[in-house]
Amino acid sequence: MKVTGFNHVTIRVSCLSESLRFYRDVLGMELVHRGRTDAYLEWGTAWVCLVEKKESTPAQEMSLGVDHVAFSIGREDFDEAVRRLQAFKVQVIRGPEERGGGRVLNFLDPDHTQLELYTGSLQERMKVWV
């Protein structure tokens, strides 16, 4: 199996309108398509699908799965991104700090999905962990 790279991530959200305001207006993602219960956004070379799930069970909310989604950002753009998230009073859960060979900031979306901005690469991270 020859995979060529990361394609997209789909994130379950409780309110599509609220999540769109966050991902589009706060993070600056470009809205490509909005359906009745889904939306597709681009952010650099990554794309994100938001899918509204109005009703969820406690088991779904606490299920195992993705811990967080990390997005690459240039070191030169990192501080401005931090300031923007702070201006919108986004809940930061770790950072900004140097970790794993790059600068990192972890924060939450309106449904508490953990997102990360990271300036490093896998090669830089492996130099630190080896």
Buried (B, 14 or more C-beta within 10 A) or exposed (E): EEEEEEEEBEBBBBBBEBBBEBBBEBBEBEEEEBEEEBBBBEBEEBBBBBBBBEEEEEEEEEEEEEEEBBBBBEEEEBEEBBEEBEEEEBEBEEBBEEBBBBBBBBBBBBBEBBBBBBBBEEEEBEEEEE
